[in-house]
Amino acid sequence: RGNMLKKGFTLVEVMVVVAIIALLASVAIPNLLRARVTANDAGAKATLRAIASAAEMFATTNSGNYPGDESSLTGVVPPYLNKNYCAQTISGYVYNCSFGTSAYTVTATPAVIQKSGTTTYTITTGGILTP
């Protein structure tokens, strides 16, 4: 009974493990944040293209007249666009829309530059996306 060995980790071993985990986290976290920003950028461009596609389809079925507002795209059955984007913040981007019967402009601006997105994107009549 008196000959039992104590088993466990020493303080130095635990500190080495903590240091290794901290090192891995310091490498992984910035890459994770960068991937999130890149995904938000791609999502903003895809959303703008979806809005433009809906507006162009609306014009095709309405004698070349574009929708006067977003509700013309979302408020019909079946809808041209399934969700309201204008004046909304979605996935780190704020969407501002300007619709008229002869043209449209939709802008996606990062809510926080370099943290939620990197670039302000604009799509205009004809589906022209800039930058």
N, C-alpha and C positions, 0 to 999 in steps of 0.2 A: 504494500500500500504506500509506503513512503518513497517508493522508487518510481512514481508516476512522472512523466515528462509533461511540461506545459507546452501546449501547441498554440500557435497564433502568429500574427505578423508583427514585426518590429515597427517602431515609429518611422525609421528610415525607409523601410520597404513601402509603407503606406504613403510617405511623402513622395517617393519616386513615382508611384502609380498616379498620384494626384498631379504631379508635374507633367507626366506624359499625357494625361487627359486634357490638361490645360493647353498644352502645345497643339494637340490635335484640334481642339475647339478653336484656337486662334487661327488656324489654317482653314477650317471648314466653314465657320460662320460668315466671313466675308464672301466666300464663294456662294453660299446659300442666298445671301442678300442680293448679290449680283444676279443670280439666276432668277430671283423673284422680280427684280426690276426689268430684266429682259423679257420675262413672260408678260408683265404688264404692258410693255411696249408692243409686243406682238398682239396682245389682246385688243389694245386700242386700235391698231391698224385694222384688225379683222372686224371690229365693231363698226368702224367708219365705212368699211367696204360693204357690210351688211346693210347699213342705213342707206348708202348710196344705191345699192342694188334695189332696195325696196322703193326708193324714190324714182329710179329709172323705170322700174316695172309699172309703177303708178302712172308715170307719164305715157308709157306705151299703151296702157289701157284707157287713158283719158285724153285722147287726141293731142298728145304732146304737152299737156299742162301738168306741171309738177304739183305736189301737194302743198296746200297753203300753210299747213302746220303738221306737227307730228301725229296728232289725233286722226288725220286723214289716212295715215299708214297703219295705226294700231286699232282704230275704232270701227273697222269694217269686218265683215265676215265673208270669207276668211281674211285675216289681217295680212297686210304686206310685211309687217314687222310685228313680232310677238311681244316685244317689251318696249317700255318707254326708256329712252336714254337721255333725252334732252334735259338740261338743268339737273342732271344726276351725277353723283360721283360713284363710279363703278371700277373696281380693281385698280384703285390709285389714280384714275383719270377723271377729270370733270368734263362733261360733254355740253357744248353750247351749240344750238342749232338756229339757223335762219332759213325758213322756207318761204318761198313765194311761187306763184304759178308759172313763172318763167325761169327760175333758178333756185338753187339751194346752196348753202355752205354749212358744214358741220365741223367743229373744232374739238379736238381732244387735248386737254392741257393737263400735265401732271399736277396732282394735288400738292405734292412736295417734290420740287426738282431734285433729281439724283437719288431720291429715296423711294418714290413711288413710280417714277418714270423719268426718262431722259430727254424727251423731245416733245414739242407741241406739234401735233399732226392736224392737217386740214384736208378735207375732201370737198370738192366743189362739183357743180353741174357737169355731168358726163362721167363722173367717177374718177376725177383727177385728184390723186392723193399726193400731198406734199408734206414734208420733204421726202 
